[in-house]
Amino acid sequence: MKRKERTKRQRWSYKRSIKIDGHPTSVSLEDGFWNALNEIAASRNVPVSDLVATINKDRQHANLTSVLRLFILDHYRLLASRSPGSKC
């Protein structure tokens, strides 16, 4: 699918600006990952920017977007493993 066609039909990722330790940073993630970050932040009673700052502080990889995706994946894997009857 060509980029223009994909953009017209649906946007796969969204770039948002957030502040990390007072510095504006652009992060591009798919909508589902933004929704997940919002859910995780809400469950911890912190703003998304604070959650991202915490994740950023501990990161060992250069790419923040990849680190955020892996954090979200790990978060939901842990939740799934704690569910009754889970085979994770």
Jmol script that loads the backbone (N, CA, C; Angstrom):
load data "model"
ATOM      1  N   MET A   1       0.849  -1.167   0.000  1.00  0.00           N
ATOM      2  CA  MET A   1       0.000   0.000   0.000  1.00  0.00           C
ATOM      3  C   MET A   1       0.899   1.236   0.000  1.00  0.00           C
ATOM      4  N   LYS A   2       0.590   2.172  -0.854  1.00  0.00           N
ATOM      5  CA  LYS A   2       1.377   3.394  -0.935  1.00  0.00           C
ATOM      6  C   LYS A   2       1.104   4.270   0.277  1.00  0.00           C
ATOM      7  N   ARG A   3       2.096   5.087   0.638  1.00  0.00           N
ATOM      8  CA  ARG A   3       1.990   5.936   1.824  1.00  0.00           C
ATOM      9  C   ARG A   3       0.775   6.858   1.751  1.00  0.00           C
ATOM     10  N   LYS A   4       0.532   7.492   0.603  1.00  0.00           N
ATOM     11  CA  LYS A   4      -0.607   8.402   0.487  1.00  0.00           C
ATOM     12  C   LYS A   4      -1.926   7.658   0.683  1.00  0.00           C
ATOM     13  N   GLU A   5      -2.025   6.454   0.118  1.00  0.00           N
ATOM     14  CA  GLU A   5      -3.240   5.661   0.271  1.00  0.00           C
ATOM     15  C   GLU A   5      -3.457   5.297   1.735  1.00  0.00           C
ATOM     16  N   ARG A   6      -2.393   4.884   2.429  1.00  0.00           N
ATOM     17  CA  ARG A   6      -2.501   4.504   3.831  1.00  0.00           C
ATOM     18  C   ARG A   6      -2.903   5.707   4.677  1.00  0.00           C
ATOM     19  N   THR A   7      -2.339   6.868   4.403  1.00  0.00           N
ATOM     20  CA  THR A   7      -2.647   8.069   5.159  1.00  0.00           C
ATOM     21  C   THR A   7      -4.098   8.460   4.993  1.00  0.00           C
ATOM     22  N   LYS A   8      -4.647   8.314   3.788  1.00  0.00           N
ATOM     23  CA  LYS A   8      -6.046   8.661   3.542  1.00  0.00           C
ATOM     24  C   LYS A   8      -6.983   7.710   4.282  1.00  0.00           C
ATOM     25  N   ARG A   9      -6.649   6.431   4.300  1.00  0.00           N
ATOM     26  CA  ARG A   9      -7.525   5.441   4.913  1.00  0.00           C
ATOM     27  C   ARG A   9      -7.423   5.466   6.434  1.00  0.00           C
ATOM     28  N   GLN A  10      -6.216   5.446   6.920  1.00  0.00           N
ATOM     29  CA  GLN A  10      -6.018   5.433   8.362  1.00  0.00           C
ATOM     30  C   GLN A  10      -4.598   5.871   8.673  1.00  0.00           C
ATOM     31  N   ARG A  11      -4.428   6.493   9.811  1.00  0.00           N
ATOM     32  CA  ARG A  11      -3.089   6.838  10.262  1.00  0.00           C
ATOM     33  C   ARG A  11      -2.624   5.723  11.168  1.00  0.00           C
ATOM     34  N   TRP A  12      -1.463   5.198  10.887  1.00  0.00           N
ATOM     35  CA  TRP A  12      -0.945   4.098  11.681  1.00  0.00           C
ATOM     36  C   TRP A  12      -0.242   4.585  12.924  1.00  0.00           C
ATOM     37  N   SER A  13       0.345   5.776  12.841  1.00  0.00           N
ATOM     38  CA  SER A  13       1.022   6.294  14.016  1.00  0.00           C
ATOM     39  C   SER A  13       0.784   7.794  14.126  1.00  0.00           C
ATOM     40  N   TYR A  14       0.907   8.260  15.343  1.00  0.00           N
ATOM     41  CA  TYR A  14       0.688   9.670  15.636  1.00  0.00           C
ATOM     42  C   TYR A  14       1.887  10.208  16.386  1.00  0.00           C
ATOM     43  N   LYS A  15       2.344  11.355  15.984  1.00  0.00           N
ATOM     44  CA  LYS A  15       3.446  11.999  16.660  1.00  0.00           C
ATOM     45  C   LYS A  15       2.867  12.974  17.668  1.00  0.00           C
ATOM     46  N   ARG A  16       3.313  12.844  18.903  1.00  0.00           N
ATOM     47  CA  ARG A  16       2.863  13.743  19.958  1.00  0.00           C
ATOM     48  C   ARG A  16       4.076  14.319  20.658  1.00  0.00           C
ATOM     49  N   SER A  17       3.912  15.516  21.122  1.00  0.00           N
ATOM     50  CA  SER A  17       4.983  16.180  21.853  1.00  0.00           C
ATOM     51  C   SER A  17       4.691  16.065  23.347  1.00  0.00           C
ATOM     52  N   ILE A  18       5.667  15.576  24.078  1.00  0.00           N
ATOM     53  CA  ILE A  18       5.547  15.491  25.523  1.00  0.00           C
ATOM     54  C   ILE A  18       6.819  16.053  26.141  1.00  0.00           C
ATOM     55  N   LYS A  19       6.717  16.481  27.384  1.00  0.00           N
ATOM     56  CA  LYS A  19       7.889  16.997  28.082  1.00  0.00           C
ATOM     57  C   LYS A  19       8.459  15.910  28.972  1.00  0.00           C
ATOM     58  N   ILE A  20       9.760  15.715  28.819  1.00  0.00           N
ATOM     59  CA  ILE A  20      10.483  14.776  29.665  1.00  0.00           C
ATOM     60  C   ILE A  20      11.539  15.585  30.392  1.00  0.00           C
ATOM     61  N   ASP A  21      11.389  15.657  31.696  1.00  0.00           N
ATOM     62  CA  ASP A  21      12.298  16.453  32.521  1.00  0.00           C
ATOM     63  C   ASP A  21      12.421  17.885  32.005  1.00  0.00           C
ATOM     64  N   GLY A  22      11.287  18.439  31.585  1.00  0.00           N
ATOM     65  CA  GLY A  22      11.241  19.823  31.136  1.00  0.00           C
ATOM     66  C   GLY A  22      11.657  20.053  29.691  1.00  0.00           C
ATOM     67  N   HIS A  23      12.045  18.996  28.998  1.00  0.00           N
ATOM     68  CA  HIS A  23      12.468  19.127  27.601  1.00  0.00           C
ATOM     69  C   HIS A  23      11.399  18.562  26.680  1.00  0.00           C
ATOM     70  N   PRO A  24      10.951  19.350  25.693  1.00  0.00           N
ATOM     71  CA  PRO A  24       9.955  18.819  24.752  1.00  0.00           C
ATOM     72  C   PRO A  24      10.567  17.738  23.862  1.00  0.00           C
ATOM     73  N   THR A  25       9.836  16.658  23.717  1.00  0.00           N
ATOM     74  CA  THR A  25      10.284  15.524  22.915  1.00  0.00           C
ATOM     75  C   THR A  25       9.120  15.033  22.074  1.00  0.00           C
ATOM     76  N   SER A  26       9.373  14.715  20.821  1.00  0.00           N
ATOM     77  CA  SER A  26       8.340  14.150  19.954  1.00  0.00           C
ATOM     78  C   SER A  26       8.447  12.635  19.966  1.00  0.00           C
ATOM     79  N   VAL A  27       7.294  12.006  20.135  1.00  0.00           N
ATOM     80  CA  VAL A  27       7.243  10.548  20.134  1.00  0.00           C
ATOM     81  C   VAL A  27       6.169  10.125  19.145  1.00  0.00           C
ATOM     82  N   SER A  28       6.518   9.192  18.280  1.00  0.00           N
ATOM     83  CA  SER A  28       5.579   8.698  17.276  1.00  0.00           C
ATOM     84  C   SER A  28       5.218   7.253  17.614  1.00  0.00           C
ATOM     85  N   LEU A  29       3.930   7.044  17.948  1.00  0.00           N
ATOM     86  CA  LEU A  29       3.428   5.709  18.285  1.00  0.00           C
ATOM     87  C   LEU A  29       2.073   5.484  17.630  1.00  0.00           C
ATOM     88  N   GLU A  30       1.741   4.232  17.421  1.00  0.00           N
ATOM     89  CA  GLU A  30       0.427   3.888  16.920  1.00  0.00           C
ATOM     90  C   GLU A  30      -0.619   4.208  17.991  1.00  0.00           C
ATOM     91  N   ASP A  31      -1.833   4.434  17.539  1.00  0.00           N
ATOM     92  CA  ASP A  31      -2.914   4.819  18.439  1.00  0.00           C
ATOM     93  C   ASP A  31      -3.104   3.838  19.593  1.00  0.00           C
ATOM     94  N   GLY A  32      -3.011   2.563  19.319  1.00  0.00           N
ATOM     95  CA  GLY A  32      -3.172   1.554  20.361  1.00  0.00           C
ATOM     96  C   GLY A  32      -2.129   1.681  21.463  1.00  0.00           C
ATOM     97  N   PHE A  33      -0.913   2.041  21.092  1.00  0.00           N
ATOM     98  CA  PHE A  33       0.133   2.230  22.095  1.00  0.00           C
ATOM     99  C   PHE A  33      -0.111   3.493  22.913  1.00  0.00           C
ATOM    100  N   TRP A  34      -0.606   4.571  22.266  1.00  0.00           N
ATOM    101  CA  TRP A  34      -0.959   5.774  23.028  1.00  0.00           C
ATOM    102  C   TRP A  34      -2.077   5.456  24.014  1.00  0.00           C
ATOM    103  N   ASN A  35      -3.068   4.689  23.562  1.00  0.00           N
ATOM    104  CA  ASN A  35      -4.162   4.301  24.458  1.00  0.00           C
ATOM    105  C   ASN A  35      -3.642   3.483  25.635  1.00  0.00           C
ATOM    106  N   ALA A  36      -2.733   2.565  25.355  1.00  0.00           N
ATOM    107  CA  ALA A  36      -2.158   1.734  26.415  1.00  0.00           C
ATOM    108  C   ALA A  36      -1.367   2.588  27.410  1.00  0.00           C
ATOM    109  N   LEU A  37      -0.575   3.522  26.904  1.00  0.00           N
ATOM    110  CA  LEU A  37       0.174   4.409  27.804  1.00  0.00           C
ATOM    111  C   LEU A  37      -0.770   5.198  28.694  1.00  0.00           C
ATOM    112  N   ASN A  38      -1.855   5.683  28.112  1.00  0.00           N
ATOM    113  CA  ASN A  38      -2.847   6.419  28.902  1.00  0.00           C
ATOM    114  C   ASN A  38      -3.462   5.528  29.982  1.00  0.00           C
ATOM    115  N   GLU A  39      -3.792   4.292  29.637  1.00  0.00           N
ATOM    116  CA  GLU A  39      -4.369   3.353  30.607  1.00  0.00           C
ATOM    117  C   GLU A  39      -3.389   3.055  31.741  1.00  0.00           C
ATOM    118  N   ILE A  40      -2.148   2.793  31.394  1.00  0.00           N
ATOM    119  CA  ILE A  40      -1.139   2.469  32.406  1.00  0.00           C
ATOM    120  C   ILE A  40      -0.907   3.669  33.319  1.00  0.00           C
ATOM    121  N   ALA A  41      -0.789   4.852  32.731  1.00  0.00           N
ATOM    122  CA  ALA A  41      -0.587   6.066  33.531  1.00  0.00           C
ATOM    123  C   ALA A  41      -1.771   6.288  34.466  1.00  0.00           C
ATOM    124  N   ALA A  42      -2.979   6.108  33.963  1.00  0.00           N
ATOM    125  CA  ALA A  42      -4.178   6.291  34.788  1.00  0.00           C
ATOM    126  C   ALA A  42      -4.205   5.286  35.932  1.00  0.00           C
ATOM    127  N   SER A  43      -3.804   4.048  35.664  1.00  0.00           N
ATOM    128  CA  SER A  43      -3.802   3.024  36.714  1.00  0.00           C
ATOM    129  C   SER A  43      -2.780   3.333  37.803  1.00  0.00           C
ATOM    130  N   ARG A  44      -1.780   4.135  37.460  1.00  0.00           N
ATOM    131  CA  ARG A  44      -0.750   4.523  38.433  1.00  0.00           C
ATOM    132  C   ARG A  44      -0.976   5.940  38.979  1.00  0.00           C
ATOM    133  N   ASN A  45      -2.059   6.558  38.518  1.00  0.00           N
ATOM    134  CA  ASN A  45      -2.398   7.927  38.948  1.00  0.00           C
ATOM    135  C   ASN A  45      -1.284   8.935  38.676  1.00  0.00           C
ATOM    136  N   VAL A  46      -0.686   8.818  37.480  1.00  0.00           N
ATOM    137  CA  VAL A  46       0.350   9.765  37.064  1.00  0.00           C
ATOM    138  C   VAL A  46       0.047  10.240  35.648  1.00  0.00           C
ATOM    139  N   PRO A  47       0.501  11.441  35.291  1.00  0.00           N
ATOM    140  CA  PRO A  47       0.345  11.882  33.905  1.00  0.00           C
ATOM    141  C   PRO A  47       1.214  11.024  32.973  1.00  0.00           C
ATOM    142  N   VAL A  48       0.810  10.926  31.726  1.00  0.00           N
ATOM    143  CA  VAL A  48       1.572  10.165  30.737  1.00  0.00           C
ATOM    144  C   VAL A  48       3.007  10.678  30.660  1.00  0.00           C
ATOM    145  N   SER A  49       3.183  11.983  30.713  1.00  0.00           N
ATOM    146  CA  SER A  49       4.539  12.548  30.615  1.00  0.00           C
ATOM    147  C   SER A  49       5.423  12.062  31.769  1.00  0.00           C
ATOM    148  N   ASP A  50       4.865  11.925  32.975  1.00  0.00           N
ATOM    149  CA  ASP A  50       5.643  11.409  34.105  1.00  0.00           C
ATOM    150  C   ASP A  50       5.984   9.932  33.913  1.00  0.00           C
ATOM    151  N   LEU A  51       5.035   9.167  33.405  1.00  0.00           N
ATOM    152  CA  LEU A  51       5.289   7.758  33.128  1.00  0.00           C
ATOM    153  C   LEU A  51       6.399   7.614  32.097  1.00  0.00           C
ATOM    154  N   VAL A  52       6.317   8.388  31.023  1.00  0.00           N
ATOM    155  CA  VAL A  52       7.343   8.328  29.974  1.00  0.00           C
ATOM    156  C   VAL A  52       8.697   8.772  30.530  1.00  0.00           C
ATOM    157  N   ALA A  53       8.715   9.782  31.383  1.00  0.00           N
ATOM    158  CA  ALA A  53       9.972  10.240  31.983  1.00  0.00           C
ATOM    159  C   ALA A  53      10.604   9.128  32.816  1.00  0.00           C
ATOM    160  N   THR A  54       9.773   8.392  33.562  1.00  0.00           N
ATOM    161  CA  THR A  54      10.275   7.279  34.371  1.00  0.00           C
ATOM    162  C   THR A  54      10.847   6.178  33.483  1.00  0.00           C
ATOM    163  N   ILE A  55      10.125   5.842  32.434  1.00  0.00           N
ATOM    164  CA  ILE A  55      10.592   4.821  31.480  1.00  0.00           C
ATOM    165  C   ILE A  55      11.881   5.287  30.824  1.00  0.00           C
ATOM    166  N   ASN A  56      11.926   6.551  30.443  1.00  0.00           N
ATOM    167  CA  ASN A  56      13.095   7.123  29.773  1.00  0.00           C
ATOM    168  C   ASN A  56      14.331   7.076  30.676  1.00  0.00           C
ATOM    169  N   LYS A  57      14.133   7.315  31.964  1.00  0.00           N
ATOM    170  CA  LYS A  57      15.248   7.344  32.913  1.00  0.00           C
ATOM    171  C   LYS A  57      15.963   6.000  32.970  1.00  0.00           C
ATOM    172  N   ASP A  58      15.197   4.911  32.826  1.00  0.00           N
ATOM    173  CA  ASP A  58      15.755   3.566  32.940  1.00  0.00           C
ATOM    174  C   ASP A  58      16.148   2.940  31.608  1.00  0.00           C
ATOM    175  N   ARG A  59      15.945   3.649  30.529  1.00  0.00           N
ATOM    176  CA  ARG A  59      16.163   3.005  29.227  1.00  0.00           C
ATOM    177  C   ARG A  59      17.638   2.777  28.926  1.00  0.00           C
ATOM    178  N   GLN A  60      17.880   1.682  28.209  1.00  0.00           N
ATOM    179  CA  GLN A  60      19.235   1.321  27.813  1.00  0.00           C
ATOM    180  C   GLN A  60      19.393   1.322  26.303  1.00  0.00           C
ATOM    181  N   HIS A  61      18.298   1.583  25.588  1.00  0.00           N
ATOM    182  CA  HIS A  61      18.332   1.625  24.126  1.00  0.00           C
ATOM    183  C   HIS A  61      18.223   3.074  23.674  1.00  0.00           C
ATOM    184  N   ALA A  62      18.712   3.363  22.494  1.00  0.00           N
ATOM    185  CA  ALA A  62      18.718   4.731  21.993  1.00  0.00           C
ATOM    186  C   ALA A  62      17.335   5.213  21.556  1.00  0.00           C
ATOM    187  N   ASN A  63      16.476   4.302  21.142  1.00  0.00           N
ATOM    188  CA  ASN A  63      15.210   4.684  20.546  1.00  0.00           C
ATOM    189  C   ASN A  63      14.082   4.670  21.584  1.00  0.00           C
ATOM    190  N   LEU A  64      13.601   5.846  21.979  1.00  0.00           N
ATOM    191  CA  LEU A  64      12.546   5.960  22.984  1.00  0.00           C
ATOM    192  C   LEU A  64      11.260   5.272  22.538  1.00  0.00           C
ATOM    193  N   THR A  65      10.907   5.402  21.290  1.00  0.00           N
ATOM    194  CA  THR A  65       9.688   4.776  20.785  1.00  0.00           C
ATOM    195  C   THR A  65       9.721   3.263  20.988  1.00  0.00           C
ATOM    196  N   SER A  66      10.833   2.638  20.670  1.00  0.00           N
ATOM    197  CA  SER A  66      10.966   1.190  20.861  1.00  0.00           C
ATOM    198  C   SER A  66      10.891   0.822  22.330  1.00  0.00           C
ATOM    199  N   VAL A  67      11.514   1.618  23.175  1.00  0.00           N
ATOM    200  CA  VAL A  67      11.493   1.356  24.616  1.00  0.00           C
ATOM    201  C   VAL A  67      10.063   1.442  25.150  1.00  0.00           C
ATOM    202  N   LEU A  68       9.301   2.414  24.668  1.00  0.00           N
ATOM    203  CA  LEU A  68       7.907   2.544  25.107  1.00  0.00           C
ATOM    204  C   LEU A  68       7.084   1.340  24.675  1.00  0.00           C
ATOM    205  N   ARG A  69       7.258   0.889  23.442  1.00  0.00           N
ATOM    206  CA  ARG A  69       6.519  -0.291  22.972  1.00  0.00           C
ATOM    207  C   ARG A  69       6.859  -1.516  23.815  1.00  0.00           C
ATOM    208  N   LEU A  70       8.142  -1.710  24.116  1.00  0.00           N
ATOM    209  CA  LEU A  70       8.565  -2.855  24.918  1.00  0.00           C
ATOM    210  C   LEU A  70       8.033  -2.759  26.348  1.00  0.00           C
ATOM    211  N   PHE A  71       8.012  -1.555  26.914  1.00  0.00           N
ATOM    212  CA  PHE A  71       7.458  -1.358  28.247  1.00  0.00           C
ATOM    213  C   PHE A  71       5.988  -1.761  28.278  1.00  0.00           C
ATOM    214  N   ILE A  72       5.236  -1.320  27.282  1.00  0.00           N
ATOM    215  CA  ILE A  72       3.806  -1.638  27.201  1.00  0.00           C
ATOM    216  C   ILE A  72       3.605  -3.143  27.046  1.00  0.00           C
ATOM    217  N   LEU A  73       4.379  -3.765  26.175  1.00  0.00           N
ATOM    218  CA  LEU A  73       4.303  -5.208  25.982  1.00  0.00           C
ATOM    219  C   LEU A  73       4.583  -5.941  27.292  1.00  0.00           C
ATOM    220  N   ASP A  74       5.650  -5.551  27.983  1.00  0.00           N
ATOM    221  CA  ASP A  74       5.987  -6.181  29.262  1.00  0.00           C
ATOM    222  C   ASP A  74       4.885  -5.980  30.294  1.00  0.00           C
ATOM    223  N   HIS A  75       4.313  -4.785  30.329  1.00  0.00           N
ATOM    224  CA  HIS A  75       3.240  -4.479  31.282  1.00  0.00           C
ATOM    225  C   HIS A  75       2.056  -5.426  31.082  1.00  0.00           C
ATOM    226  N   TYR A  76       1.610  -5.573  29.845  1.00  0.00           N
ATOM    227  CA  TYR A  76       0.447  -6.420  29.585  1.00  0.00           C
ATOM    228  C   TYR A  76       0.778  -7.906  29.674  1.00  0.00           C
ATOM    229  N   ARG A  77       2.008  -8.295  29.386  1.00  0.00           N
ATOM    230  CA  ARG A  77       2.409  -9.692  29.594  1.00  0.00           C
ATOM    231  C   ARG A  77       2.355 -10.043  31.076  1.00  0.00           C
ATOM    232  N   LEU A  78       2.830  -9.126  31.913  1.00  0.00           N
ATOM    233  CA  LEU A  78       2.799  -9.357  33.357  1.00  0.00           C
ATOM    234  C   LEU A  78       1.359  -9.470  33.851  1.00  0.00           C
ATOM    235  N   LEU A  79       0.488  -8.589  33.374  1.00  0.00           N
ATOM    236  CA  LEU A  79      -0.917  -8.676  33.756  1.00  0.00           C
ATOM    237  C   LEU A  79      -1.522 -10.010  33.318  1.00  0.00           C
ATOM    238  N   ALA A  80      -1.212 -10.424  32.111  1.00  0.00           N
ATOM    239  CA  ALA A  80      -1.762 -11.689  31.594  1.00  0.00           C
ATOM    240  C   ALA A  80      -1.252 -12.876  32.397  1.00  0.00           C
ATOM    241  N   SER A  81      -0.011 -12.825  32.833  1.00  0.00           N
ATOM    242  CA  SER A  81       0.553 -13.956  33.582  1.00  0.00           C
ATOM    243  C   SER A  81      -0.059 -14.062  34.972  1.00  0.00           C
ATOM    244  N   ARG A  82      -0.610 -12.968  35.467  1.00  0.00           N
ATOM    245  CA  ARG A  82      -1.246 -12.959  36.787  1.00  0.00           C
ATOM    246  C   ARG A  82      -2.727 -13.349  36.733  1.00  0.00           C
ATOM    247  N   SER A  83      -3.271 -13.435  35.524  1.00  0.00           N
ATOM    248  CA  SER A  83      -4.686 -13.773  35.363  1.00  0.00           C
ATOM    249  C   SER A  83      -4.922 -15.244  35.684  1.00  0.00           C
ATOM    250  N   PRO A  84      -6.030 -15.547  36.352  1.00  0.00           N
ATOM    251  CA  PRO A  84      -6.354 -16.941  36.639  1.00  0.00           C
ATOM    252  C   PRO A  84      -6.466 -17.746  35.335  1.00  0.00           C
ATOM    253  N   GLY A  85      -5.889 -18.895  35.310  1.00  0.00           N
ATOM    254  CA  GLY A  85      -5.977 -19.755  34.135  1.00  0.00           C
ATOM    255  C   GLY A  85      -5.032 -19.350  33.016  1.00  0.00           C
ATOM    256  N   SER A  86      -4.144 -18.397  33.282  1.00  0.00           N
ATOM    257  CA  SER A  86      -3.206 -17.934  32.256  1.00  0.00           C
ATOM    258  C   SER A  86      -2.197 -19.014  31.922  1.00  0.00           C
ATOM    259  N   LYS A  87      -1.870 -19.100  30.646  1.00  0.00           N
ATOM    260  CA  LYS A  87      -0.854 -20.063  30.195  1.00  0.00           C
ATOM    261  C   LYS A  87       0.415 -19.333  29.787  1.00  0.00           C
ATOM    262  N   CYS A  88       0.561 -18.080  30.182  1.00  0.00           N
ATOM    263  CA  CYS A  88       1.765 -17.304  29.855  1.00  0.00           C
ATOM    264  C   CYS A  88       2.929 -17.715  30.717  1.00  0.00           C
TER     265      CYS A  88
END
end "model"
wireframe off; spacefill off
backbone 0.3
color backbone group
